[in-house]
């Protein structure tokens, strides 16, 4: 039996092995961080796009609801229920309380699209227009006017005269939003569109 010191069968890790292990761990951590960042950005984009779509849908629904009530009166349809009709604006009147006039605050409603500011405004009665939607796309709001036979009504000036407005039976609404991407490094806009047709139910 030898009197020398017994050797340990397990040797420790060398410095190079430790460095390699740390490098691999760092690469793994970086990959996880990049994956999580990509996932967070994807969620943010989906949320922004979903919010824009919801805003567009609500805006169109509000317009359609107002247009359907154009000309309403308990005494019978008003002759001039549609008081303005152009590609980027319209105005309606309705006698909700049956008092014979449309002077109450919520009986006259108008919509106007300001292209330079990309803002859709809504006004009630004689009140000043209030912003309803911003971040509209180029040609973000377009109204189209159809006669009973489906013929599109238009004029050279864009504004329909009283005779043409009297022939309108349906109003098409196309609304498009273009919102910034949540990632400031991405310049591409997120777009949402909504289209609907409102039938004028109160026609003389």
Backbone as JSON, one array per atom type, in Angstrom:
{
  "sequence": "XXXXXXXXXXXXXXXXXXXXXXXXXXXXXXXXXXXXXXXXXXXXXXXXXXXXXXXXXXXXXXXXXXXXXXXXXXXXXXXXXXXXXXXXXXXXXXXXXXXXXXXXXXXXXXXXXXXXXXXXXXXXXXXXXXXXXXXXXXXXXXXXXXXXXXXXXXXXXXXXXXXXXXXXXXXXXXXXXXXXXXXXXXXXXXXXXXXXXXXXXXXX",
  "N": [[0.85, -1.2, 0.0], [0.64, 2.1, -0.96], [2.11, 5.0, 0.53], [1.6, 7.52, -0.42], [-0.28, 10.6, -1.19], [-3.75, 10.31, -1.94], [-5.14, 10.69, -5.17], [-7.64, 12.92, -6.37], [-10.44, 11.8, -8.15], [-12.0, 13.54, -9.7], [-11.64, 16.37, -11.66], [-11.39, 19.96, -11.51], [-13.26, 22.54, -13.32], [-11.83, 24.15, -16.11], [-10.53, 27.49, -16.75], [-11.12, 28.3, -19.35], [-13.3, 26.67, -20.0], [-15.15, 27.67, -18.2], [-15.44, 30.29, -19.2], [-16.47, 29.76, -21.74], [-18.9, 28.6, -21.02], [-20.12, 30.79, -19.74], [-20.32, 32.51, -21.92], [-22.11, 31.11, -23.59], [-24.35, 31.11, -21.95], [-24.83, 33.87, -21.83], [-25.46, 34.38, -24.53], [-27.79, 32.91, -24.75], [-29.45, 34.3, -22.94], [-29.57, 36.76, -24.27], [-30.93, 36.02, -26.58], [-33.4, 35.27, -25.5], [-34.2, 37.75, -24.48], [-34.45, 39.28, -26.85], [-36.47, 37.84, -28.09], [-38.61, 38.22, -26.29], [-38.84, 41.02, -26.49], [-39.62, 41.28, -29.17], [-42.04, 39.93, -29.02], [-43.47, 41.59, -27.25], [-43.6, 43.94, -28.78], [-45.13, 42.98, -30.92], [-47.57, 42.47, -29.63], [-48.22, 45.07, -28.83], [-48.57, 46.3, -31.33], [-50.77, 44.85, -32.31], [-52.69, 45.63, -30.43], [-52.84, 48.41, -30.92], [-53.72, 48.42, -33.59], [-56.16, 47.09, -33.29], [-57.53, 48.89, -31.64], [-57.69, 51.11, -33.35], [-59.33, 50.04, -35.35], [-61.67, 49.62, -33.89], [-62.33, 52.27, -33.23], [-62.83, 53.32, -35.77], [-65.04, 51.77, -36.49], [-66.96, 52.51, -34.54], [-67.21, 55.23, -35.16], [-68.34, 55.14, -37.75], [-70.72, 53.81, -37.16], [-72.03, 55.71, -35.57], [-72.4, 57.81, -37.41], [-74.04, 56.53, -39.31], [-76.31, 55.99, -37.74], [-77.24, 58.61, -37.22], [-77.76, 59.49, -39.86], [-79.81, 57.77, -40.67], [-81.93, 58.79, -39.27], [-82.48, 61.14, -40.48], [-84.7, 63.65, -41.45], [-86.76, 62.76, -39.86], [-89.91, 63.06, -38.22], [-92.59, 63.24, -35.96], [-94.94, 64.15, -37.08], [-94.76, 63.51, -39.7], [-92.51, 62.87, -42.47], [-89.78, 65.19, -42.87], [-89.23, 67.67, -45.37], [-86.69, 68.61, -46.0], [-84.71, 66.87, -44.84], [-82.09, 65.99, -45.29], [-79.62, 68.17, -45.31], [-77.16, 69.05, -46.13], [-74.86, 67.78, -48.46], [-72.01, 66.42, -49.4], [-68.87, 65.1, -50.65], [-67.12, 65.11, -48.44], [-68.56, 65.91, -46.24], [-71.65, 66.22, -44.4], [-75.01, 67.13, -43.47], [-77.77, 66.78, -41.33], [-81.27, 66.96, -40.47], [-83.82, 66.67, -37.97], [-86.93, 66.24, -36.37], [-87.22, 65.55, -33.36], [-88.78, 65.82, -31.03], [-91.25, 66.5, -31.95], [-92.21, 69.13, -32.11], [-92.55, 70.71, -34.25], [-90.39, 72.12, -35.26], [-86.8, 72.26, -35.92], [-85.03, 73.19, -34.06], [-83.96, 72.46, -31.65], [-81.19, 71.36, -29.62], [-80.12, 68.8, -30.29], [-81.27, 68.17, -32.68], [-80.33, 68.93, -35.12], [-77.6, 67.85, -36.93], [-74.25, 67.77, -37.97], [-71.52, 66.68, -40.0], [-68.08, 67.01, -40.68], [-65.16, 66.71, -42.58], [-61.91, 67.59, -42.05], [-59.4, 67.82, -44.1], [-56.74, 68.79, -44.06], [-56.03, 68.71, -41.39], [-56.61, 66.15, -40.79], [-58.91, 65.36, -39.38], [-62.1, 64.41, -38.2], [-65.01, 66.12, -37.58], [-67.88, 66.72, -35.5], [-70.99, 68.32, -35.17], [-73.63, 69.65, -33.21], [-76.77, 71.13, -33.47], [-76.53, 74.6, -32.99], [-74.07, 74.6, -31.89], [-70.48, 74.75, -31.62], [-68.37, 72.88, -33.85], [-67.11, 69.72, -32.77], [-64.18, 67.76, -32.32], [-64.38, 64.47, -33.5], [-63.07, 62.19, -34.47], [-59.62, 61.59, -34.89], [-56.47, 61.27, -36.68], [-57.16, 60.43, -39.25], [-56.91, 58.8, -42.42], [-55.37, 59.55, -45.65], [-57.84, 60.86, -47.77], [-59.63, 60.04, -45.84], [-62.31, 60.07, -45.12], [-65.19, 59.51, -46.89], [-68.2, 60.35, -48.32], [-70.86, 58.95, -50.13], [-73.62, 59.27, -52.34], [-76.73, 57.9, -53.11], [-79.37, 57.35, -55.42], [-82.82, 56.17, -55.56], [-82.8, 54.12, -57.45], [-80.22, 53.24, -57.3], [-78.38, 54.79, -58.58], [-75.48, 56.79, -58.59], [-75.23, 59.94, -57.12], [-73.97, 63.08, -57.94], [-72.13, 66.18, -58.24], [-70.59, 68.85, -60.1], [-69.35, 70.65, -58.38], [-69.12, 69.21, -56.14], [-70.83, 69.53, -54.0], [-74.13, 68.66, -53.38], [-77.11, 69.97, -54.79], [-80.35, 71.23, -53.7], [-82.34, 69.87, -55.15], [-81.03, 67.54, -55.99], [-80.37, 66.47, -53.5], [-82.9, 65.8, -52.58], [-83.39, 63.52, -53.97], [-81.82, 61.59, -52.87], [-81.53, 58.42, -51.42], [-79.98, 56.58, -50.18], [-76.99, 56.61, -48.23], [-73.6, 56.23, -48.52], [-70.86, 55.4, -46.44], [-67.5, 55.74, -45.98], [-64.8, 55.16, -44.0], [-61.51, 55.73, -42.93], [-58.68, 55.11, -40.98], [-55.34, 56.03, -40.02], [-52.91, 55.21, -38.03], [-50.02, 55.88, -35.94], [-47.29, 53.53, -35.75], [-46.66, 51.64, -32.79], [-43.96, 51.27, -32.3], [-41.43, 53.54, -32.35], [-39.38, 53.48, -34.18], [-40.39, 52.47, -36.47], [-41.79, 53.59, -39.38], [-43.99, 53.06, -40.89], [-47.49, 53.32, -41.18], [-50.28, 52.13, -39.26], [-53.23, 50.86, -40.52], [-56.8, 51.17, -40.62], [-60.03, 50.36, -41.73], [-63.47, 51.09, -42.37], [-66.67, 50.48, -43.64], [-69.97, 51.37, -44.53], [-73.52, 51.45, -45.28], [-76.16, 53.7, -45.14], [-79.63, 53.79, -45.02], [-82.05, 56.12, -45.86], [-84.75, 56.45, -43.9], [-86.86, 58.1, -43.54], [-88.51, 59.44, -45.74], [-90.12, 61.83, -47.72]],
  "CA": [[0.0, 0.0, 0.0], [1.49, 3.29, -1.08], [1.86, 6.02, 1.55], [1.38, 8.83, -1.07], [-1.62, 11.2, -1.11], [-4.67, 9.81, -2.97], [-5.57, 11.7, -6.12], [-9.1, 13.08, -6.55], [-10.79, 11.37, -9.52], [-12.7, 14.62, -10.42], [-10.85, 17.58, -11.78], [-12.21, 21.16, -11.62], [-13.41, 23.15, -14.65], [-10.77, 25.08, -16.45], [-10.98, 28.86, -16.99], [-11.7, 28.36, -20.69], [-14.62, 26.06, -19.95], [-16.03, 28.62, -17.53], [-15.71, 31.39, -20.1], [-17.37, 29.26, -22.78], [-20.21, 28.46, -20.41], [-20.69, 32.12, -19.54], [-20.67, 33.04, -23.24], [-23.33, 30.44, -24.04], [-25.44, 31.62, -21.11], [-25.11, 35.23, -22.28], [-26.15, 34.3, -25.82], [-29.16, 32.44, -24.48], [-30.18, 35.4, -22.32], [-29.82, 37.76, -25.31], [-31.98, 35.49, -27.46], [-34.67, 35.36, -24.76], [-34.56, 39.17, -24.42], [-34.92, 39.69, -28.17], [-37.77, 37.19, -28.31], [-39.6, 38.92, -25.47], [-39.04, 42.35, -27.06], [-40.42, 41.1, -30.38], [-43.39, 39.56, -28.6], [-44.11, 42.78, -26.69], [-43.92, 44.84, -29.89], [-46.25, 42.4, -31.66], [-48.79, 42.69, -28.84], [-48.52, 46.51, -28.9], [-49.08, 46.57, -32.68], [-52.12, 44.29, -32.38], [-53.58, 46.47, -29.63], [-53.04, 49.67, -31.62], [-54.54, 48.16, -34.77], [-57.51, 46.76, -32.82], [-58.15, 50.13, -31.16], [-58.02, 51.92, -34.52], [-60.49, 49.43, -36.01], [-62.83, 49.88, -33.05], [-62.67, 53.68, -33.38], [-63.44, 53.48, -37.09], [-66.36, 51.13, -36.46], [-67.86, 53.34, -33.74], [-67.46, 56.44, -35.91], [-69.28, 54.83, -38.83], [-72.03, 53.49, -36.57], [-72.66, 56.96, -35.15], [-72.84, 58.52, -38.62], [-75.17, 55.79, -39.88], [-77.48, 56.21, -36.87], [-77.76, 59.96, -37.47], [-78.29, 59.59, -41.22], [-81.08, 57.05, -40.74], [-82.98, 59.61, -38.65], [-82.66, 62.37, -41.25], [-86.07, 63.9, -41.89], [-87.78, 62.2, -38.97], [-90.81, 63.93, -37.49], [-93.83, 62.53, -35.63], [-96.01, 64.63, -37.95], [-94.5, 63.09, -41.07], [-91.13, 63.18, -42.87], [-89.42, 66.55, -43.26], [-88.84, 67.8, -46.77], [-85.25, 68.86, -46.12], [-84.01, 66.12, -43.79], [-80.67, 66.0, -45.65], [-79.44, 69.59, -45.58], [-75.88, 69.22, -46.82], [-74.38, 66.5, -48.97], [-70.79, 66.53, -50.21], [-68.03, 63.92, -50.39], [-66.43, 65.14, -47.15], [-69.39, 66.49, -45.18], [-73.09, 66.16, -44.55], [-75.79, 67.67, -42.36], [-79.14, 66.26, -41.31], [-82.2, 67.59, -39.52], [-84.88, 65.78, -37.52], [-87.78, 66.84, -35.33], [-87.34, 64.43, -32.42], [-89.84, 66.0, -30.03], [-92.52, 66.78, -32.62], [-92.72, 70.48, -31.85], [-92.71, 71.42, -35.52], [-89.16, 72.77, -35.74], [-85.58, 71.48, -35.68], [-84.16, 74.15, -33.4], [-83.38, 71.92, -30.42], [-79.74, 71.15, -29.74], [-79.73, 67.52, -30.89], [-82.09, 67.88, -33.85], [-79.51, 69.17, -36.32], [-76.27, 67.27, -36.77], [-73.41, 67.86, -39.17], [-70.18, 66.07, -39.98], [-67.16, 67.66, -41.63], [-63.81, 66.15, -42.58], [-60.86, 68.57, -42.32], [-58.3, 67.02, -44.67], [-55.43, 69.31, -43.66], [-55.75, 68.28, -40.01], [-56.96, 64.73, -40.69], [-59.84, 65.28, -38.26], [-63.53, 64.41, -38.46], [-65.72, 66.85, -36.53], [-69.34, 66.57, -35.43], [-71.62, 69.47, -34.51], [-75.06, 69.53, -32.92], [-77.44, 72.42, -33.39], [-75.7, 75.77, -33.28], [-72.81, 74.47, -31.15], [-69.26, 74.66, -32.44], [-67.98, 71.5, -34.14], [-66.2, 69.07, -31.84], [-63.46, 66.64, -32.94], [-64.92, 63.15, -33.23], [-62.0, 61.23, -34.75], [-58.4, 62.13, -35.52], [-55.63, 60.26, -37.36], [-57.77, 59.9, -40.46], [-55.98, 58.55, -43.52], [-55.64, 60.35, -46.85], [-59.21, 60.53, -48.17], [-60.07, 59.22, -44.71], [-63.77, 60.02, -45.03], [-65.85, 59.76, -48.17], [-69.63, 60.09, -48.38], [-71.43, 58.78, -51.46], [-75.08, 59.45, -52.27], [-77.36, 57.06, -54.12], [-80.8, 57.51, -55.65], [-83.6, 54.96, -55.3], [-82.4, 53.07, -58.39], [-78.81, 52.91, -57.11], [-77.53, 55.72, -59.32], [-74.69, 57.69, -57.75], [-75.54, 61.36, -57.34], [-72.8, 63.93, -57.74], [-72.17, 67.45, -58.95], [-69.26, 69.34, -60.42], [-68.76, 71.34, -57.23], [-69.02, 68.28, -55.03], [-71.97, 69.76, -53.11], [-75.41, 68.42, -54.04], [-78.1, 71.02, -54.59], [-81.56, 70.76, -53.02], [-83.04, 68.9, -55.99], [-80.3, 66.27, -55.94], [-80.5, 65.92, -52.14], [-84.24, 65.22, -52.46], [-83.4, 62.21, -54.63], [-80.96, 60.67, -52.12], [-82.21, 57.4, -50.63], [-78.97, 55.87, -49.38], [-75.71, 57.31, -48.07], [-72.48, 55.35, -48.23], [-69.85, 55.99, -45.56], [-66.21, 55.02, -45.96], [-63.94, 55.81, -43.02], [-60.2, 55.07, -42.86], [-57.74, 55.69, -40.03], [-53.93, 55.66, -40.18], [-52.31, 55.55, -36.73], [-48.59, 55.56, -35.87], [-46.87, 52.26, -35.17], [-46.15, 51.84, -31.43], [-42.5, 51.31, -32.33], [-41.05, 54.8, -32.99], [-38.43, 53.24, -35.26], [-41.14, 52.03, -37.65], [-42.51, 54.73, -39.94], [-45.2, 52.61, -41.57], [-48.69, 53.54, -40.39], [-51.25, 51.06, -39.13], [-54.46, 51.35, -41.14], [-58.07, 50.5, -40.33], [-61.11, 50.88, -42.58], [-64.83, 50.63, -42.09], [-67.61, 50.95, -44.66], [-71.38, 51.02, -44.28], [-74.51, 52.19, -46.05], [-77.33, 54.08, -44.35], [-80.84, 54.04, -45.8], [-82.91, 57.16, -45.3], [-86.04, 55.82, -43.63], [-87.91, 59.12, -43.45], [-88.52, 60.12, -47.04], [-91.47, 62.34, -48.03]],
  "C": [[0.87, 1.23, 0.0], [1.11, 4.3, -0.02], [1.61, 7.38, 0.95], [-0.07, 9.31, -0.93], [-2.49, 10.69, -2.25], [-5.11, 10.95, -3.88], [-7.08, 11.72, -6.26], [-9.47, 12.68, -7.98], [-11.48, 12.46, -10.34], [-11.83, 15.86, -10.46], [-11.78, 18.77, -11.93], [-12.27, 21.68, -13.05], [-12.29, 24.15, -14.88], [-11.36, 26.48, -16.69], [-11.65, 28.99, -18.35], [-13.1, 27.78, -20.7], [-15.62, 27.0, -19.25], [-16.42, 29.77, -18.44], [-16.68, 30.98, -21.22], [-18.79, 29.12, -22.24], [-20.9, 29.8, -20.2], [-21.13, 32.75, -20.86], [-21.98, 32.43, -23.75], [-24.54, 30.93, -23.24], [-25.83, 33.03, -21.52], [-25.87, 35.26, -23.6], [-27.6, 33.86, -25.64], [-30.02, 33.55, -23.89], [-30.52, 36.48, -23.35], [-30.94, 37.31, -26.23], [-33.34, 35.59, -26.78], [-35.14, 36.82, -24.7], [-35.11, 39.65, -25.76], [-36.29, 39.09, -28.48], [-38.87, 37.91, -27.54], [-39.89, 40.32, -26.01], [-39.9, 42.28, -28.32], [-41.87, 40.77, -30.03], [-44.14, 40.76, -28.06], [-44.51, 43.74, -27.81], [-45.1, 44.3, -30.69], [-47.57, 42.62, -30.94], [-49.2, 44.16, -28.93], [-49.11, 46.87, -30.26], [-50.52, 46.06, -32.81], [-53.11, 45.15, -31.6], [-53.87, 47.79, -30.33], [-53.94, 49.5, -32.84], [-55.99, 47.86, -34.37], [-58.24, 48.01, -32.33], [-58.56, 51.02, -32.33], [-59.25, 51.37, -35.23], [-61.76, 49.69, -35.21], [-63.28, 51.33, -33.17], [-63.36, 53.93, -34.71], [-64.86, 52.92, -37.11], [-67.37, 52.0, -35.69], [-68.21, 54.64, -34.47], [-68.49, 56.22, -37.01], [-70.67, 54.54, -38.27], [-72.77, 54.75, -36.12], [-73.2, 57.74, -36.35], [-74.08, 57.85, -39.2], [-76.44, 56.01, -39.06], [-78.09, 57.58, -37.11], [-78.42, 60.05, -38.84], [-79.65, 58.9, -41.33], [-82.24, 57.86, -40.16], [-83.21, 60.92, -39.4], [-84.1, 62.5, -41.72], [-87.15, 63.36, -40.98], [-88.6, 63.31, -38.3], [-92.07, 63.13, -37.17], [-95.0, 62.94, -36.53], [-95.87, 64.16, -39.4], [-93.12, 63.54, -41.49], [-90.93, 64.63, -43.26], [-88.97, 66.57, -44.71], [-87.34, 67.91, -46.92], [-84.48, 68.16, -44.99], [-82.51, 66.04, -44.03], [-80.34, 67.41, -46.12], [-78.1, 69.93, -46.22], [-75.41, 67.85, -47.27], [-73.2, 66.75, -49.89], [-69.92, 65.32, -49.88], [-67.37, 63.92, -49.01], [-67.26, 65.8, -46.04], [-70.86, 66.3, -45.47], [-73.74, 66.76, -43.32], [-77.2, 67.15, -42.48], [-79.96, 67.04, -40.3], [-83.3, 66.6, -39.2], [-85.66, 66.48, -36.4], [-88.1, 65.74, -34.32], [-88.51, 64.59, -31.46], [-91.18, 66.4, -30.64], [-93.08, 68.15, -32.37], [-92.81, 71.32, -33.12], [-91.49, 72.17, -36.01], [-87.97, 71.86, -35.43], [-84.55, 72.37, -34.99], [-83.53, 73.62, -32.11], [-81.96, 71.43, -30.69], [-79.37, 69.88, -30.49], [-80.52, 67.19, -32.15], [-81.39, 68.19, -35.17], [-78.09, 68.69, -36.04], [-75.51, 67.4, -38.08], [-72.06, 67.21, -38.93], [-69.33, 66.77, -41.03], [-65.78, 67.07, -41.46], [-62.81, 67.24, -42.97], [-59.62, 67.82, -42.8], [-56.94, 67.49, -44.18], [-55.04, 68.83, -42.26], [-56.04, 66.81, -39.77], [-57.91, 64.47, -39.53], [-61.27, 65.28, -38.77], [-64.22, 65.08, -37.28], [-67.22, 66.61, -36.64], [-69.91, 67.76, -34.66], [-73.1, 69.18, -34.32], [-75.67, 70.91, -32.78], [-76.53, 73.56, -33.8], [-74.36, 75.71, -32.56], [-71.63, 74.36, -32.11], [-68.91, 73.19, -32.69], [-66.96, 70.98, -33.13], [-65.5, 67.91, -32.54], [-64.08, 65.3, -32.53], [-63.85, 62.09, -33.4], [-60.8, 61.99, -35.31], [-57.63, 60.97, -36.15], [-56.34, 59.64, -38.56], [-56.72, 59.77, -41.56], [-56.23, 59.57, -44.63], [-56.99, 59.89, -47.42], [-59.86, 59.65, -47.09], [-61.57, 59.15, -44.51], [-64.35, 60.38, -46.39], [-67.32, 59.38, -48.04], [-70.03, 59.92, -49.84], [-72.95, 58.77, -51.32], [-75.73, 58.72, -53.44], [-78.85, 57.35, -54.19], [-81.51, 56.17, -55.41], [-83.2, 53.81, -56.22], [-80.93, 52.7, -58.29], [-77.85, 53.82, -57.84], [-76.79, 56.64, -58.36], [-75.0, 59.13, -58.12], [-74.3, 62.18, -57.04], [-73.0, 65.23, -58.51], [-70.74, 67.91, -59.19], [-68.56, 70.0, -59.25], [-68.56, 70.41, -56.04], [-70.18, 68.38, -54.08], [-73.27, 69.54, -53.88], [-76.36, 69.57, -53.77], [-79.37, 70.39, -54.0], [-82.29, 69.7, -53.83], [-82.36, 67.53, -55.94], [-80.42, 65.63, -54.55], [-81.86, 65.25, -51.94], [-84.31, 63.83, -53.09], [-82.58, 61.16, -53.87], [-81.82, 59.71, -51.3], [-81.24, 56.59, -49.78], [-77.69, 56.7, -49.35], [-74.65, 56.29, -47.71], [-71.43, 56.09, -47.41], [-68.61, 55.12, -45.6], [-65.27, 55.81, -45.06], [-62.64, 55.03, -42.9], [-59.3, 55.83, -41.89], [-56.33, 55.21, -40.35], [-53.2, 56.14, -38.92], [-50.83, 55.17, -36.73], [-48.35, 54.18, -35.28], [-46.35, 52.51, -33.76], [-44.63, 51.9, -31.34], [-42.07, 52.58, -33.05], [-40.06, 54.62, -34.13], [-39.12, 52.82, -36.55], [-42.0, 53.18, -38.15], [-43.81, 54.33, -40.62], [-46.4, 52.76, -40.65], [-49.56, 52.29, -40.35], [-52.6, 51.58, -39.61], [-55.66, 50.49, -40.76], [-59.16, 51.16, -41.16], [-62.45, 50.3, -42.17], [-65.76, 51.27, -43.11], [-69.02, 50.5, -44.31], [-72.27, 51.88, -45.16], [-75.72, 52.46, -45.17], [-78.49, 54.38, -45.29], [-81.68, 55.11, -45.12], [-84.33, 56.59, -45.14], [-87.18, 56.82, -43.65], [-87.92, 59.97, -44.7], [-89.94, 60.58, -47.34], [-92.11, 61.57, -49.17]]
}
